[in-house]
């Protein structure tokens, strides 16, 4: 399994401009691909539970 941090560094280069980098990632990453990442699935499940607890969903 590839190291996610190494993959991001290779994709984005060594810059430290998080706002620009995350903006670019947001425009290029497909949600169906992101849904394969266990940490992302856990985060979305936790977010859903929190929103349901607050009656947003």
Secondary structure, DSSP 8 states (H G I E B T S, - for coil): ---HHHHHHHHHTT---HHHHHHHHHHH--HHHHTTSHHHHHHHHHHHHHHHHTT--
